[in-house]
Each structure stands twice: as C-alpha cells, then as structure tokens.
Amino acid sequence: MLGGLGGMNPGQMKKLMQQMGIKNTEVKATRVVIESEDGNLVVENPQVTMIEMGGQKSLQVIGEIQQQAPGESSSTGNSGSKTAEKSDVEIVMEKAGCSKETAEKALKEANGDMVDAIMIAENNK
C-alpha cells in the first residue's frame, strides 16, 4: 500500500477534500493575465482551478507563461470598449453555457470579473 495521499485515486481525493470543506471548481479560461508594475505575466492555454476553503478563494493556474515588459500590450487588451464588453459576454456565455441575458447580468453582478461572472452564470442558468 502506498503511503500518504499519492496512492489515492481522484475520486477518493475529491471525497476527502469535500470532507475537509475544500471545494475545487474548474474555471474554463482561455488566457490569464497578471498585471504588475514590473510587466505582465501572460498564461496561454491555462488550466485554472478555483479552490475554496474556509470562505477564502484562491486560484491555481497552470500553463505556458510568458513575461511582458512594462508598457507592452497583451494581444487582446481590455480597453473597456463595446467590443471588449461584447467579447466578455460571449466568453461568459460560452464557458457557462448560458444565454446572453444571463451572461450580461452575471458580468454586471460580478463588476466585470470574468471568473466570478462565469460562476454566477453557471449557478443561474
């Protein structure tokens, strides 16, 4: 028998995490951008998992990481234009599998936060 958690199958691990009050949710992201004073970190083709434990949420991001110099633009940039807003609505619709109205409402409720909007839309479809 293997020691520790390494010998557990994914189902056993999920059950143990639920018993401990830890909730994992896959976030279907196409790209993650972390903006900082030293430049941006851009994660292409990410695997994003939201982990909720004790009322706190954290994100685990795995993918192809590229660093951008300060002031260098990411390829899609979010200028707050109508096109960007439409794109956000379409992304929420696609990822949450919901209607346009549900996606718009979720984005408004989440103050434009894509991750929260997707989760809200998934729960309200």
C-alpha positions as CSV (number, residue, x, y, z in Angstrom):
1,M,0.0,0.0,0.0
2,L,1.3,3.4,-0.9
3,G,1.7,5.9,1.9
4,G,0.4,9.5,2.0
5,L,-2.1,11.0,-0.4
6,G,-0.1,9.8,-3.5
7,G,-1.9,6.4,-3.5
8,M,-5.4,7.9,-3.7
9,N,-7.4,7.8,-6.9
10,P,-9.0,11.1,-8.0
11,G,-12.4,10.1,-6.6
12,Q,-11.0,9.4,-3.1
13,M,-9.1,12.6,-3.2
14,K,-12.2,14.6,-4.1
15,K,-14.2,12.9,-1.3
16,L,-11.5,13.6,1.2
17,M,-11.3,17.3,0.2
18,Q,-15.1,17.6,0.5
19,Q,-15.0,16.2,4.0
20,M,-12.3,18.8,4.8
21,G,-14.6,21.6,3.4
22,I,-12.4,22.2,0.4
23,K,-14.2,22.8,-2.9
24,N,-12.4,22.7,-6.3
25,T,-14.0,24.2,-9.4
26,E,-12.6,24.2,-12.9
27,V,-12.6,27.6,-14.5
28,K,-12.6,27.4,-18.3
29,A,-10.2,30.1,-19.1
30,T,-8.6,30.8,-22.5
31,R,-5.9,33.2,-21.2
32,V,-4.8,34.6,-17.8
33,V,-3.0,37.9,-17.5
34,I,-1.4,39.0,-14.2
35,E,-0.6,42.7,-14.3
36,S,2.2,44.2,-12.2
37,E,4.5,47.2,-12.1
38,D,7.3,45.0,-13.5
39,G,5.3,43.9,-16.5
40,N,2.6,41.3,-17.2
41,L,2.7,37.6,-16.9
42,V,0.5,36.0,-19.6
43,V,-0.5,32.4,-19.3
44,E,-1.6,30.9,-22.6
45,N,-3.8,27.7,-22.7
46,P,-4.2,27.8,-18.9
47,Q,-5.7,25.1,-16.7
48,V,-7.4,27.2,-13.9
49,T,-8.8,25.7,-10.7
50,M,-10.6,27.8,-8.1
51,I,-10.1,26.4,-4.6
52,E,-12.5,27.5,-1.9
53,M,-11.6,26.7,1.7
54,G,-12.8,28.4,4.9
55,G,-14.6,31.1,2.9
56,Q,-11.4,32.0,1.1
57,K,-11.0,31.6,-2.6
58,S,-7.7,31.1,-4.4
59,L,-6.7,30.2,-8.0
60,Q,-4.3,27.6,-9.2
61,V,-3.1,28.5,-12.7
62,I,-1.0,26.1,-14.9
63,G,0.0,26.8,-18.4
64,E,2.5,28.4,-20.8
65,I,3.8,31.5,-19.1
66,Q,5.2,34.5,-21.0
67,Q,6.6,37.7,-19.4
68,Q,5.9,41.1,-21.0
69,A,7.9,44.2,-20.3
70,P,6.2,47.1,-18.6
71,G,4.0,49.0,-21.0
72,E,4.0,46.1,-23.6
73,S,0.4,45.4,-24.6
74,S,-1.1,42.0,-24.3
75,S,-2.6,40.9,-27.7
76,T,-6.2,41.3,-26.7
77,G,-6.0,44.2,-24.3
78,N,-9.2,45.3,-22.5
79,S,-9.8,49.0,-23.2
80,G,-13.4,48.9,-21.9
81,S,-14.8,49.5,-25.4
82,K,-18.0,48.0,-26.6
83,T,-16.0,45.3,-28.5
84,A,-14.3,44.2,-25.3
85,E,-17.6,44.1,-23.4
86,K,-19.2,42.1,-26.1
87,S,-16.2,39.7,-26.0
88,D,-16.6,39.3,-22.3
89,V,-20.3,38.5,-22.7
90,E,-19.5,35.9,-25.4
91,I,-16.9,34.3,-23.2
92,V,-19.2,34.0,-20.2
93,M,-21.9,32.6,-22.5
94,E,-19.5,30.0,-23.9
95,K,-17.9,29.0,-20.6
96,A,-21.0,28.9,-18.5
97,G,-23.3,27.6,-21.3
98,C,-25.9,30.3,-20.7
99,S,-27.9,32.9,-22.5
100,K,-26.7,36.3,-23.5
101,E,-29.0,37.9,-20.9
102,T,-27.7,35.7,-18.1
103,A,-24.1,36.4,-19.1
104,E,-24.7,40.2,-19.1
105,K,-26.5,40.1,-15.7
106,A,-23.6,37.9,-14.3
107,L,-20.9,40.3,-15.5
108,K,-22.8,43.3,-14.1
109,E,-23.3,41.5,-10.7
110,A,-19.6,40.5,-10.7
111,N,-18.5,44.1,-11.6
112,G,-16.8,42.8,-14.7
113,D,-14.8,40.0,-13.0
114,M,-14.8,37.2,-15.6
115,V,-14.2,34.3,-13.1
116,D,-17.0,35.4,-10.8
117,A,-19.3,36.1,-13.7
118,I,-18.8,32.6,-15.1
119,M,-19.5,31.1,-11.7
120,I,-22.6,33.3,-11.2
121,A,-23.9,32.4,-14.7
122,E,-23.4,28.7,-14.1
123,N,-25.4,28.9,-10.9
124,N,-28.2,30.9,-12.6
125,K,-28.8,29.2,-15.9
